[in-house]
Amino acid sequence: RTCNHAMVIARLIDGDGVDRGVHNFLVQTRSLQDHSLMPGVTCGDIGPKIGYNVMDNGFAKFEKVVIPRRNMAMRFATLHENGTYEKKTVSDAASKISYITMMQVRSLIVMEAGRHLRMGTTMAIRYSAVRRQGFKSSNSKEENQILDYKQQQHRIFPLLAASYCFFFTSRKVTANL
């Protein structure tokens, strides 16, 4: 909704017409004068996300958009002005750092998913323990807890178990990084 530029992962086609795979490019998405979309660019919002509403994610569609060579992120590969492509070698240390960073992000995702699942199941179990519905017998005035029903246990307890799995898995992965 508001960005003028975006870091886009797109296919690189060199001067010989050879597809060199995906690379990072800085692409102008909107005009700097009137903030209208650039030709061939479509942008939109993907709407609310469960548990991550603080992140405003959207989508972008590019149709026949030509990106200038100077807008390519050329840390690991270079496209020379004459159209020739050169791939740079990456040291083992740099690739290991990239891998560790990727694993840290993934463990954080598992940890956050477990935290949100834990909060949701805690609320559901507490409500099910307090809420009463249905009489214990035909002549009784005492009602059953919702948590006493097998169907409710069948729905909630696997989610509780999954939240424990997420918690201990994220702890183990984070400790081993």
Secondary structure, DSSP 8 states (H G I E B T S, - for coil): ---SEEEEEEEEE-TTS-EEEEEEEEEE-B-TTT--B-TTEEEEE----TT-TTS--EEEEESS----GGGB--SSEEE-TTS-EEE----HHHHHHHHHHHHHHHHHHHHHHHHHHHHHHHHHHHHHHH-EEEESSTT---EEEGGGSHHHHHHHHHHHHHHHHHHHHHHHHHHT-
